[in-house]
Amino acid sequence: MRLKMCSIHVRDPQAAHSFYTQTLGFETLMAMPEHNLFIVKDPGDAGSVGLLLEPSDNPIAAAYMNGLHDAGLPAIVFGAPDVRAEYERLTAVGIPFQGEPSEDPSGTSAVFDDGCGNYIQLHQD
């Protein structure tokens, strides 16, 4: 058994797909705009887990997404080999972070707003 797909609720799946592919560097696994269905994956990894950019049109999903965002809590964690380099790259294109990368016993991390309804935590691999 393995993890095949997970999801993150977003305000607009098509806009999220553009952000996640063009800004963050994920690759499209599936895009069916006519069905508002967009799935991205890690770049260059054929066997990676799919990330479904799920519409938040369900009131329960919207409440969850908005509740996490309002509390400043990350909805998901992405790994990066160099969090500080990603922080520099993303802040250079205007992506807002909660603060500069920090270190604790679990490693180096930083949290940014994806502009799609979520905070995302970057954690150093």
N, C-alpha and C positions, 0 to 999 in steps of 0.2 A: 504494500500500500504506500502511496505517496501523495503529497499535496499537489493537486492539479490546478486548482483555480481558487482565488479569493476575490473579494469585491470591496470596493470602496464607493460609498454613495457620494454623488456629485450633483451640483445644481444643473449642469448642462453637459451631458456626456460628449457631445461633439466638440465643444470648447475645451473640455478636459482632455480629450484625445489630442487635440492640437498642442496643448500645454505639455502633456506628458511625453509626447513624441518630439516636438520641435524644441522645447526648452529643457526638459529633463533628460532626453536622449533615449527613452524607451522605444521599442519597435512595435509596430502594429502586428498583432496576432490575428485579429479579425476586426473588420469594420463593415457594418451594415447600417449606413445612415438611415435608410428607409424604415428600419426597425429600432432606431436609436440605440444600437448595440455596438459597443466599442470595447475591445479587449487589447491590452498591451502586454508586453513581456520584456524581460531583460534583453539588452542588445547583444546580438551574436550568440545567444544561448538557445539552441533548438529545444532543449528539454526543460526550459524554465517554466515556472508557475505563471499562469495567466492572471492578470489583474483586470477584472471586469469593472469598468467605469459605469457604475449602476445609477440610473436616474433616481433622484430622491423624491419622486412624485407620490410615494406612499407616505401617509402622515406619520406612521411609526418611524420609518427610515429618516424622514425629514427632521423629526423631533430628536432622534439620536444624533444625526449629523450636526444639527444646530446646537444641541446641548454640549457636545464635545468641543465644538468651535468656540462657543461662548465661554466655556471653562478654560480655554487655552490648552486643551489636551490633544495630543497627536492621535489621529485615527489609524495610522499605520507607521511602520518603521522601515526605512530603506537603508541598505548597506552601501557604504562607499569606502574605497581604499584610502581616501584622504579627505576627511570631512572639511578641513580648513580650505583646501583647494576648491571643493564644491561650493562652500560658503562664498569664497571670493568670486567664483564664476557666476553664481546665481545673483549675488548682490549687485554685480556689475550690470546685469540686465534688469535690475529693478525688483527682484523677488524679495519681499519683506521677511525678515527673520525675527524671532522673539528676542534674540540676543546673539552675541558671538559664540562660536563653538566653545564648549566647556568640557572639562574632564572630571570624571568621578570614578569610583572603583570598577564600574562596568565598561569604561572606555571614554572615547571622545564622541560628543554628539552636538547637534544643533537642530533647532526646530524652525521650519518656515511655513508660510501660508501659501497654499497652492492656488489661491484665487478661485477655487471651485467649490469651496465650502469646508475645507479641511486644513488642519495643521498636520505637517508631515515631519517626523523625526528622522534625521540622518544619523546613522551610527557607524563609526569606523569599523571596517572589517578587520 
